[in-house]
């Protein structure tokens, strides 16, 4: 498995738009590009972090050509609601002990 870490600086009062754009784009990438999904974390009103899981590095690096036009709307929501978007790092997974359990 391959992991990509993202950091987002969201403009004040734009968190709802950002989260909508992130969720929409993430769902399309999962459905059309073969990702294993992503998790979004919020540190403050303006600081978010996400990590995306992929089956392997090659799948991540070759993704992008299969997305429908709707993906651009979600990307634009993210771009306009953020002052900065960056890939922090990329990793190969060595061991995965994260348990998928419904929230209580």
N, C-alpha and C positions, 0 to 999 in steps of 0.2 A: 504494500500500500504506500501511497505518496501523499504528503500533507503540504498544503500551502497556507501560510499565515498572512493575514491582511490586517492593516490598521487604517481606520477611517477617522478623519476629523470632520465632524458634522457641524454645519452652521447652526447658530442658535435658532430655536423654534423650527428646525427642519427635520427633527428626528422621525416624525411620522412619515414624511415623504421618503426619507432615506430607507427606513425599514420596509416600506412598501416596495421600493425599487429593488432592494437587496433580496427580499423574499421572492419576488417575481422572477428576477434574473436567475437566482439560485435554482428555483424549480424548473425553469427551462433548460438550464445546463444539465441538471439531473436527468430530465426526460430525453433530451436530444443529443447530449454529448457524452453520456456514460459516466458522469461523476458519481460519487457515492454520497453526495450531499455535503452540507456545511452547517456549522453552528455559529451563531452571532452572539457576542457578549457585549454588554454595555458597562463601561466604567463610570461614565458621567454623562451629562446631557450632551456633551460634544465629542466624547471619545468612545469608539467602538473597536472591537477586534473580532475577527472571524477566522475560522480555519476550515478549509475545504479538504475533503478526502477524495482521492482518486485511486483507481485500481493500481496504477503505476505511473511513472514519470512520463513515459511516451504518450499515454492517453491524455494527460494534462497538456503537454506541449503541442499536441496536434488538434486540440479542441478549438471550436469556434466556427467552423464552416457549416455546421448543421443546425444552427439556431434560426428560429423563425423571425420574421420582421418585428414581432412584438418585443423581442429582446432589446432592441434599440430604444424603445420607450422606457423600459426599466433602467437601462444604462444611463439614459439622459436624466431620469429622476435622481439617480445616485450622484451623477456628476454635478448637477445643479444644487443638490442639498449638501455637498461636501466641499470643504476648503482644501482637503488633501486626501488622496487615496494612495496607499502604497502596499507593495508586497514586502513584508518584513523578512521572510525567510521561506525556504523550502526544505523538506526533510523526507527521507525514507523512513517508514515505520519499522522499528526493530521488534517491538512487542506491543500488543494491544490488549489491555486488561480493562478497558472501559466497558461497563455493563449497560446494555440498553434496557432500561426499566422505566415504566410509566411514572410520570411525575405524581407525587403524593400530595 
